[in-house]
Amino acid sequence: MTSSSSPSQDTKRLAHAYPEGLRADALMEEDVAWSYEIDGDRDGDQFDRSERAALRRVVGLSTELEDVTEVEYRQLRLERVVLVGVWTTGTAQDADNSLAELAALAETAGALVLDGVIQRRDKPDAATYIGSGKAAELRDIVIETGADTVICDGELSPGQLIQLEDVVKVKVIDRTALILDIFAQHAKSREGKAQVALAQMQYMLPRLRGWGQSLSRQMGGGRGGLATRGPGETKIETDRRRIREKMAKMRREIAEMKTGREIKRQERRRNKVPSVAIAGYTNAGKSSLLNRLTGAGVLVENALFATLDPTVRRAETPSGRLYTLADTVGFVRHLPHHLVEAFRSTMEEVGNSDLILHVVDGSHPDPEEQLAAVREVIRDVGATDVPEIVVINKADAADPLVLQRLLRVEKRSIAVSARTGQGIEELLGLIDDELPRPSVEIEALVPYTHGKLVARAHTEGEVISEEHTAEGTLLKVRVHEELAADLAPYVPVSAG
């Protein structure tokens, strides 16, 4: 200690001498001993200096096969990867969950996770993401495990990518590139493939690198000799120009595909068919829920982004009203903005719907984080005004206390299990209640010669009662204003 007085006396003296905002700085300058009463609540858990600065290994991430007989089930030799994360905010458990999700993404892409490490930093290093010293330690881990790829849990700048590769001497990719690779594997439709290709080119453009002669200049105008005058254009500039041209072409193609979907959407609006969009975190069970509600037969797999292309199916409420149910692409924490832009036309299904079924995995360690990540993307596509029902899926595997907490916090929520069918009937009833209802209630005696009006009442409205009489069909229905005008001539005089 630099002062002869006791720590508590020093603390009281500094509290009077310094404003509240400068108190922490003053304590550091005077080297006053740390005390739980003053600093415990502010600083939280304390770590030794060596532990704070070290790369902390995250256990339980390795997917290396233990039994050599299982190799026959692998179709090809998987890339062997080491995961690296930088913990800047939140708790240690949050950092571990983020790296565990990265491991699941790597496994979905077809990689074999050998190890995972996390470094505690205020912010990622501008040069090598984790700092030069820790990059050298990472190189030792890569050699020890025999890995051929390093995956970073964040988006790296082109400079960080190059410099980290120079140190570890193996391929380095970031979270964005990994998600783009998964999307490229799972895209099946023409529109999905075009959207993924556009996102990949947007990501690739600032990260193009040349090597050796590929950076040499081509001939141009000016002086310098026969056919070699002037600096001309470098090979890397040519590549960038060609990518920009391809991106422009891809945007035009996606815009043309968007027209076809918009025509179908207008047709549904013209027929007054309500629409429901299923949105949620990847692997929350959206496709399973769609299959359970409509029997759509969409691919279901316990993997991230197993279904990528949107699916729209016709469904019917318990009261007999028709509506459409759209399964959208899954969201993920820190969804790359390239994907949000490329898939904006697909995500418009959410913004143009009458109701959103927000599916969350009730068995996930942190379902609240999933809810926040999905709502951030919903906000980005401008769908904040659409009514939302939170569907807590996998209730059969979830912790009952977690279910109670979510149902208490989320006022418009319901717990279901798409696998067992638990809560599905209640969900259908809730959808029926929440969908917008026709505004006009009318009673009409429709002649049998105008059967089309009766059919329209069934498809576009809500039939309260129907009776067949000698003069025609006596309908009591709730319909939109346009159909009400067509039915008006057949309203009985007594009812009018």
C-alpha positions as CSV (number, residue, x, y, z in Angstrom):
1,M,0.0,0.0,0.0
2,T,1.2,3.5,-0.8
3,S,-0.8,5.1,2.1
4,S,-0.5,4.4,5.8
5,S,-4.2,4.8,6.4
6,S,-6.6,1.8,6.3
7,P,-8.4,0.8,3.0
8,S,-11.8,1.8,4.5
9,Q,-10.6,5.3,5.5
10,D,-9.0,5.8,2.1
11,T,-12.3,4.8,0.4
12,K,-14.3,7.3,2.5
13,R,-11.8,10.1,1.8
14,L,-12.0,9.4,-2.0
15,A,-15.7,9.3,-1.9
16,H,-15.8,12.9,-0.6
17,A,-12.9,14.1,-2.7
18,Y,-14.0,12.9,-6.1
19,P,-17.3,13.0,-8.1
20,E,-19.1,9.7,-8.5
21,G,-18.0,9.3,-12.1
22,L,-14.3,9.6,-11.2
23,R,-14.4,7.3,-8.2
24,A,-13.2,4.2,-10.0
25,D,-10.3,6.0,-11.5
26,A,-9.3,7.5,-8.2
27,L,-9.4,4.1,-6.6
28,M,-7.0,2.8,-9.2
29,E,-4.7,5.7,-8.9
30,E,-4.5,5.5,-5.1
31,D,-4.1,1.7,-5.2
32,V,-6.8,1.1,-2.6
33,A,-7.4,-2.5,-1.7
34,W,-10.3,-4.2,-3.4
35,S,-13.3,-4.9,-1.1
36,Y,-16.5,-6.8,-1.8
37,E,-18.8,-4.1,-0.3
38,I,-17.6,-1.5,-2.8
39,D,-16.5,-3.5,-5.9
40,G,-18.2,-6.9,-5.6
41,D,-21.6,-5.9,-7.2
42,R,-19.9,-3.8,-9.8
43,D,-17.2,-6.2,-11.0
44,G,-19.0,-9.6,-10.6
45,D,-16.9,-12.8,-10.7
46,Q,-13.2,-12.1,-10.5
47,F,-10.5,-14.0,-12.5
48,D,-6.8,-14.2,-12.0
49,R,-4.8,-12.1,-14.5
50,S,-3.4,-15.2,-16.2
51,E,-6.9,-16.7,-16.5
52,R,-8.4,-13.5,-18.0
53,A,-5.7,-13.3,-20.6
54,A,-5.6,-17.0,-21.6
55,L,-7.4,-18.8,-24.3
56,R,-10.1,-20.7,-22.4
57,R,-10.9,-24.1,-23.8
58,V,-14.6,-24.9,-24.2
59,V,-15.2,-28.6,-23.4
60,G,-17.7,-30.9,-25.1
61,L,-17.4,-29.5,-28.7
62,S,-15.4,-32.2,-30.3
63,T,-17.3,-34.4,-32.8
64,E,-14.3,-36.7,-33.5
65,L,-15.4,-40.3,-34.0
66,E,-14.4,-42.5,-31.1
67,D,-15.2,-45.8,-32.8
68,V,-13.3,-46.4,-36.1
69,T,-16.2,-48.6,-37.3
70,E,-18.4,-45.5,-37.6
71,V,-16.2,-44.2,-40.4
72,E,-18.1,-46.2,-43.0
73,Y,-21.1,-44.0,-42.4
74,R,-19.2,-40.9,-43.5
75,Q,-19.5,-40.3,-47.2
76,L,-16.3,-38.2,-47.4
77,R,-13.4,-37.0,-45.4
78,L,-14.6,-34.1,-43.4
79,E,-12.7,-30.9,-42.8
80,R,-11.1,-30.9,-39.4
81,V,-11.7,-27.5,-37.7
82,V,-10.8,-25.6,-34.6
83,L,-13.3,-22.9,-33.4
84,V,-12.2,-19.5,-32.0
85,G,-14.4,-17.0,-30.2
86,V,-13.9,-13.6,-28.6
87,W,-15.9,-13.0,-25.5
88,T,-16.6,-9.3,-25.3
89,T,-20.0,-8.9,-23.5
90,G,-22.3,-11.1,-21.4
91,T,-21.6,-14.0,-19.2
92,A,-19.2,-16.9,-19.7
93,Q,-22.2,-19.1,-20.3
94,D,-23.4,-16.8,-23.2
95,A,-19.9,-17.1,-24.8
96,D,-20.0,-20.9,-24.4
97,N,-23.5,-21.1,-26.0
98,S,-22.4,-18.9,-28.9
99,L,-19.4,-21.2,-29.6
100,A,-21.6,-24.3,-29.2
101,E,-23.9,-22.9,-31.9
102,L,-20.9,-22.3,-34.1
103,A,-20.0,-26.0,-33.6
104,A,-23.5,-27.0,-34.7
105,L,-23.2,-24.8,-37.8
106,A,-19.8,-26.3,-38.6
107,E,-21.2,-29.8,-38.2
108,T,-24.1,-29.0,-40.5
109,A,-21.7,-27.7,-43.1
110,G,-19.9,-31.0,-43.0
111,A,-16.9,-30.3,-40.7
112,L,-15.4,-32.2,-37.9
113,V,-15.0,-30.1,-34.8
114,L,-11.8,-30.9,-33.0
115,D,-11.5,-28.1,-30.4
116,G,-12.8,-24.7,-29.4
117,V,-11.2,-21.9,-27.5
118,I,-12.5,-18.5,-26.3
119,Q,-10.5,-15.4,-25.5
120,R,-11.8,-12.6,-23.1
121,R,-11.2,-9.2,-24.7
122,D,-12.9,-5.8,-24.7
123,K,-13.1,-6.0,-28.5
124,P,-11.6,-8.1,-31.2
125,D,-8.0,-7.3,-32.2
126,A,-8.0,-5.1,-35.3
127,A,-5.1,-7.1,-36.9
128,T,-5.5,-10.8,-36.1
129,Y,-8.9,-10.9,-34.3
130,I,-7.4,-12.5,-31.2
131,G,-4.0,-10.7,-31.0
132,S,-0.6,-11.8,-32.3
133,G,0.4,-13.8,-29.1
134,K,-2.9,-15.7,-29.0
135,A,-2.7,-16.3,-32.7
136,A,0.7,-18.0,-32.1
137,E,-0.9,-20.2,-29.4
138,L,-3.8,-21.0,-31.8
139,R,-1.1,-22.2,-34.3
140,D,0.2,-24.6,-31.7
141,I,-3.4,-25.9,-31.1
142,V,-3.8,-26.4,-34.9
143,I,-0.6,-28.4,-35.1
144,E,-1.5,-30.5,-32.0
145,T,-5.0,-31.4,-33.3
146,G,-4.1,-31.8,-36.9
147,A,-6.8,-29.3,-38.0
148,D,-6.9,-27.9,-41.5
149,T,-9.3,-25.0,-40.9
150,V,-9.9,-22.4,-38.3
151,I,-13.5,-20.9,-37.9
152,C,-13.9,-17.6,-36.1
153,D,-17.1,-16.8,-34.3
154,G,-17.6,-13.4,-35.9
155,E,-17.2,-11.5,-39.2
156,L,-13.6,-10.9,-40.0
157,S,-12.4,-8.0,-42.1
158,P,-10.3,-8.9,-45.1
159,G,-7.1,-7.7,-43.3
160,Q,-7.9,-9.8,-40.2
161,L,-8.5,-12.8,-42.5
162,I,-5.1,-12.5,-44.3
163,Q,-3.0,-11.8,-41.2
164,L,-4.6,-14.6,-39.1
165,E,-4.0,-17.1,-42.0
166,D,-0.3,-15.9,-42.2
167,V,0.1,-16.9,-38.5
168,V,-1.8,-20.2,-38.2
169,K,-0.8,-21.4,-41.7
170,V,-4.2,-23.0,-42.4
171,K,-7.4,-21.8,-44.0
172,V,-9.4,-19.3,-41.9
173,I,-13.0,-18.6,-42.4
174,D,-15.5,-16.6,-40.3
175,R,-19.1,-17.2,-39.2
176,T,-20.6,-15.4,-42.2
177,A,-18.7,-17.6,-44.7
178,L,-19.8,-20.7,-42.8
179,I,-23.5,-19.7,-42.9
180,L,-23.2,-18.9,-46.6
181,D,-21.7,-22.3,-47.3
182,I,-24.6,-24.0,-45.5
183,F,-27.1,-22.0,-47.5
184,A,-25.4,-22.9,-50.7
185,Q,-25.6,-26.6,-49.8
186,H,-29.3,-26.5,-48.9
187,A,-30.8,-24.2,-51.6
188,K,-32.9,-26.2,-54.0
189,S,-35.2,-23.8,-55.9
190,R,-34.0,-21.5,-58.6
191,E,-34.7,-18.4,-56.6
192,G,-33.0,-19.8,-53.5
193,K,-29.8,-20.6,-55.4
194,A,-29.8,-17.1,-57.0
195,Q,-30.2,-15.4,-53.6
196,V,-27.4,-17.4,-52.1
197,A,-25.1,-16.7,-55.1
198,L,-25.8,-13.0,-54.8
199,A,-25.0,-13.1,-51.0
200,Q,-21.8,-15.0,-51.7
201,M,-20.6,-12.5,-54.3
202,Q,-21.4,-9.6,-52.0
203,Y,-19.3,-11.2,-49.3
204,M,-16.5,-12.2,-51.7
205,L,-16.1,-8.8,-53.5
206,P,-14.0,-7.0,-50.8
207,R,-12.1,-10.2,-50.0
208,L,-10.6,-11.0,-53.4
209,R,-6.9,-11.7,-53.2
210,G,-4.3,-12.1,-56.0
211,W,-1.1,-14.1,-56.0
212,G,2.0,-13.7,-58.1
213,Q,1.3,-13.0,-61.8
214,S,-2.4,-12.6,-61.1
215,L,-1.7,-9.1,-59.8
216,S,0.3,-8.1,-62.9
217,R,-1.0,-5.3,-65.0
218,Q,-2.5,-5.8,-68.4
219,M,-1.6,-3.6,-71.3
220,G,-3.1,-0.2,-71.7
221,G,-2.7,3.1,-73.4
222,G,0.3,5.5,-73.1
223,R,4.0,5.0,-73.6
224,G,6.2,2.0,-72.7
225,G,6.7,-0.1,-75.7
226,L,4.8,-2.1,-78.3
227,A,1.5,-3.5,-76.8
228,T,2.6,-2.7,-73.2
229,R,2.0,1.0,-72.9
230,G,0.4,2.4,-69.7
231,P,-0.5,0.8,-66.4
232,G,-3.8,-0.7,-67.7
233,E,-6.0,-2.8,-65.4
234,T,-4.8,-5.4,-62.9
235,K,-6.1,-8.9,-62.9
236,I,-7.8,-8.4,-59.5
237,E,-9.6,-5.2,-60.8
238,T,-10.9,-7.3,-63.7
239,D,-12.2,-9.9,-61.3
240,R,-14.0,-7.3,-59.3
241,R,-15.6,-5.8,-62.3
242,R,-16.8,-9.2,-63.5
243,I,-18.3,-9.9,-60.1
244,R,-20.1,-6.6,-60.1
245,E,-21.5,-7.4,-63.5
246,K,-22.7,-10.8,-62.3
247,M,-24.3,-9.3,-59.2
248,A,-26.2,-6.8,-61.3
249,K,-27.5,-9.7,-63.5
250,M,-28.4,-11.7,-60.5
251,R,-30.4,-8.8,-59.0
252,R,-32.4,-8.5,-62.2
253,E,-33.2,-12.2,-62.2
254,I,-34.3,-12.1,-58.5
255,A,-36.5,-9.1,-59.3
256,E,-38.2,-11.1,-62.1
257,M,-38.8,-14.0,-59.8
258,K,-40.2,-11.7,-57.2
259,T,-42.9,-10.6,-59.7
260,G,-44.3,-14.1,-60.0
261,R,-44.6,-14.4,-56.2
262,E,-46.1,-10.9,-56.0
263,I,-48.8,-11.9,-58.5
264,K,-49.7,-15.0,-56.4
265,R,-49.8,-12.7,-53.3
266,Q,-52.2,-10.2,-55.0
267,E,-54.4,-13.1,-56.1
268,R,-54.7,-14.2,-52.4
269,R,-55.5,-10.6,-51.4
270,R,-58.1,-10.3,-54.1
271,N,-59.8,-13.4,-52.9
272,K,-59.5,-12.1,-49.3
273,V,-57.5,-15.2,-48.1
274,P,-55.7,-14.4,-44.8
275,S,-52.1,-15.4,-44.6
276,V,-50.0,-16.7,-41.7
277,A,-46.2,-16.7,-41.7
278,I,-44.2,-19.2,-39.6
279,A,-40.9,-17.4,-38.5
280,G,-38.4,-18.5,-35.9
281,Y,-34.9,-19.5,-35.1
282,T,-33.3,-22.2,-37.2
283,N,-34.0,-25.8,-35.9
284,A,-36.8,-24.5,-33.7
285,G,-39.2,-26.9,-35.5
286,K,-41.0,-24.6,-38.0
287,S,-41.2,-27.2,-40.8
288,S,-42.4,-29.9,-38.3
289,L,-45.1,-27.4,-37.2
290,L,-46.1,-26.8,-40.9
291,N,-46.4,-30.5,-41.5
292,R,-48.5,-31.0,-38.3
293,L,-50.9,-28.2,-39.2
294,T,-51.2,-28.8,-43.0
295,G,-49.7,-32.2,-43.8
296,A,-47.3,-30.4,-46.2
297,G,-44.6,-33.2,-46.2
298,V,-41.7,-30.7,-46.0
299,L,-38.3,-32.0,-45.2
300,V,-37.7,-32.3,-41.4
301,E,-34.2,-32.8,-40.1
302,N,-32.4,-32.1,-36.8
303,A,-29.9,-29.7,-38.4
304,L,-29.5,-26.0,-38.8
305,F,-31.1,-24.5,-42.0
306,A,-32.3,-28.0,-43.1
307,T,-35.1,-26.3,-45.1
308,L,-34.2,-23.1,-46.9
309,D,-36.7,-22.5,-49.6
310,P,-40.1,-21.0,-48.5
311,T,-43.1,-23.2,-48.6
312,V,-46.8,-21.9,-48.8
313,R,-49.6,-24.3,-48.0
314,R,-53.4,-24.0,-47.8
315,A,-55.0,-24.6,-44.4
316,E,-58.4,-24.3,-42.8
317,T,-59.4,-23.0,-39.4
318,P,-61.7,-25.1,-37.1
319,S,-64.6,-22.8,-38.1
320,G,-64.0,-23.5,-41.8
321,R,-62.2,-20.4,-42.9
322,L,-59.4,-20.8,-45.4
323,Y,-55.9,-19.3,-45.0
324,T,-52.4,-19.8,-46.2
325,L,-49.5,-20.9,-44.1
326,A,-46.0,-19.9,-45.2
327,D,-42.8,-21.5,-43.8
328,T,-39.9,-19.0,-44.0
329,V,-36.1,-19.3,-43.8
330,G,-34.8,-19.9,-40.3
331,F,-33.0,-17.0,-38.5
332,V,-29.8,-17.2,-36.4
333,R,-27.9,-14.9,-34.1
334,H,-25.8,-12.3,-36.0
335,L,-27.5,-13.3,-39.3
336,P,-25.1,-12.0,-42.0
337,H,-26.5,-8.7,-43.5
338,H,-25.6,-10.1,-47.0
339,L,-28.2,-12.8,-46.4
340,V,-30.8,-10.4,-45.1
341,E,-30.4,-8.2,-48.2
342,A,-30.4,-11.2,-50.6
343,F,-33.4,-12.9,-49.0
344,R,-35.4,-9.7,-48.5
345,S,-37.9,-10.6,-51.2
346,T,-38.5,-14.0,-49.5
347,M,-38.8,-12.5,-46.1
348,E,-41.5,-10.2,-47.4
349,E,-43.8,-13.1,-46.8
350,V,-43.5,-12.2,-43.1
351,G,-44.1,-8.5,-43.6
352,N,-47.2,-9.1,-45.8
353,S,-48.8,-11.7,-43.6
354,D,-51.8,-11.1,-41.3
355,L,-50.3,-13.1,-38.4
356,I,-46.9,-14.3,-37.4
357,L,-46.4,-17.7,-35.7
358,H,-43.0,-17.0,-33.9
359,V,-41.7,-20.5,-33.2
360,V,-39.1,-20.9,-30.4
361,D,-37.3,-24.0,-29.2
362,G,-38.5,-24.5,-25.6
363,S,-35.7,-27.0,-24.9
364,H,-32.9,-24.6,-25.9
365,P,-30.6,-23.4,-23.2
366,D,-31.4,-19.8,-23.9
367,P,-34.8,-19.4,-25.7
368,E,-35.0,-15.7,-24.8
369,E,-31.9,-15.1,-26.9
370,Q,-33.6,-16.8,-29.8
371,L,-36.7,-14.7,-29.5
372,A,-34.6,-11.5,-29.5
373,A,-32.5,-12.6,-32.5
374,V,-35.6,-13.3,-34.6
375,R,-37.4,-10.1,-33.6
376,E,-34.3,-8.1,-34.7
377,V,-34.6,-9.6,-38.2
378,I,-38.4,-9.1,-38.2
379,R,-37.8,-5.5,-37.4
380,D,-35.3,-5.2,-40.3
381,V,-37.8,-6.4,-42.8
382,G,-40.5,-4.0,-41.5
383,A,-42.9,-6.5,-40.0
384,T,-43.2,-5.0,-36.5
385,D,-46.9,-4.1,-36.9
386,V,-48.0,-7.7,-37.7
387,P,-49.7,-9.5,-34.8
388,E,-47.5,-12.2,-33.3
389,I,-48.2,-15.5,-31.5
390,V,-45.2,-17.0,-29.7
391,V,-45.3,-20.8,-30.2
392,I,-43.1,-22.6,-27.7
393,N,-42.2,-25.8,-29.6
394,K,-40.7,-29.1,-28.2
395,A,-42.7,-28.8,-25.0
396,D,-42.3,-32.5,-24.5
397,A,-38.5,-32.1,-24.2
398,A,-38.5,-28.7,-22.4
399,D,-37.9,-28.0,-18.8
400,P,-41.4,-27.2,-17.2
401,L,-39.9,-24.3,-15.3
402,V,-38.6,-22.8,-18.6
403,L,-42.1,-23.2,-20.2
404,Q,-43.8,-21.5,-17.2
405,R,-41.3,-18.6,-17.4
406,L,-41.8,-18.1,-21.2
407,L,-45.6,-18.4,-20.9
408,R,-45.6,-15.8,-18.1
409,V,-43.3,-13.3,-19.9
410,E,-44.8,-13.7,-23.4
411,K,-48.5,-12.7,-23.0
412,R,-49.6,-14.1,-26.4
413,S,-48.0,-17.5,-26.3
414,I,-48.8,-21.2,-26.3
415,A,-46.7,-24.4,-25.6
416,V,-47.0,-27.1,-28.2
417,S,-45.1,-30.2,-29.4
418,A,-45.1,-30.7,-33.2
419,R,-43.7,-34.2,-32.6
420,T,-46.5,-35.5,-30.3
421,G,-49.3,-33.1,-31.3
422,Q,-49.6,-31.6,-27.8
423,G,-51.3,-28.2,-27.9
424,I,-52.0,-28.3,-31.7
425,E,-55.8,-28.1,-31.3
426,E,-55.4,-25.1,-29.0
427,L,-53.0,-23.4,-31.5
428,L,-55.5,-23.9,-34.3
429,G,-58.2,-22.3,-32.2
430,L,-55.9,-19.4,-31.4
431,I,-55.1,-18.8,-35.1
432,D,-58.9,-18.8,-35.8
433,D,-59.4,-16.1,-33.1
434,E,-56.4,-13.9,-34.2
435,L,-57.0,-13.9,-37.9
436,P,-58.8,-10.8,-39.2
437,R,-62.5,-11.4,-39.6
438,P,-64.8,-10.0,-42.4
439,S,-66.3,-6.7,-41.3
440,V,-70.0,-7.0,-42.5
441,E,-72.6,-9.5,-41.2
442,I,-75.4,-10.1,-43.6
443,E,-78.4,-12.4,-44.2
444,A,-79.4,-13.1,-47.8
445,L,-81.7,-15.5,-49.7
446,V,-79.6,-16.5,-52.7
447,P,-81.4,-18.1,-55.6
448,Y,-80.2,-21.5,-56.7
449,T,-79.3,-19.9,-60.1
450,H,-76.6,-17.8,-58.4
451,G,-74.6,-20.6,-56.7
452,K,-71.3,-18.8,-57.3
453,L,-72.3,-16.3,-54.6
454,V,-72.8,-19.1,-52.2
455,A,-69.4,-20.5,-53.1
456,R,-67.7,-17.1,-52.7
457,A,-69.4,-16.8,-49.2
458,H,-67.7,-20.0,-48.2
459,T,-64.3,-19.2,-49.6
460,E,-64.1,-15.4,-48.9
461,G,-66.3,-15.1,-45.8
462,E,-67.4,-16.9,-42.6
463,V,-70.7,-18.8,-42.9
464,I,-72.6,-18.5,-39.6
465,S,-75.7,-20.5,-40.8
466,E,-76.9,-22.0,-44.1
467,E,-80.4,-23.3,-44.9
468,H,-81.8,-24.6,-48.1
469,T,-85.4,-23.4,-48.8
470,A,-87.8,-23.6,-51.7
471,E,-86.8,-20.1,-53.0
472,G,-83.0,-20.6,-52.6
473,T,-80.2,-20.8,-50.1
474,L,-80.7,-18.7,-46.9
475,L,-77.3,-17.6,-45.8
476,K,-76.2,-15.8,-42.7
477,V,-72.6,-14.8,-43.2
478,R,-69.8,-12.4,-42.2
479,V,-68.2,-11.1,-45.4
480,H,-66.1,-8.3,-46.7
481,E,-67.7,-5.1,-48.1
482,E,-67.2,-6.1,-51.8
483,L,-69.1,-9.4,-51.4
484,A,-71.7,-7.8,-49.1
485,A,-72.5,-5.4,-52.0
486,D,-73.0,-8.4,-54.4
487,L,-75.3,-10.1,-51.8
488,A,-77.3,-6.9,-51.0
489,P,-80.0,-7.5,-53.7
490,Y,-80.9,-10.8,-52.1
491,V,-81.4,-9.5,-48.6
492,P,-85.0,-10.4,-47.5
493,V,-87.2,-7.3,-47.0
494,S,-87.9,-8.2,-43.4
495,A,-84.2,-8.5,-42.7
496,G,-83.5,-5.2,-44.4
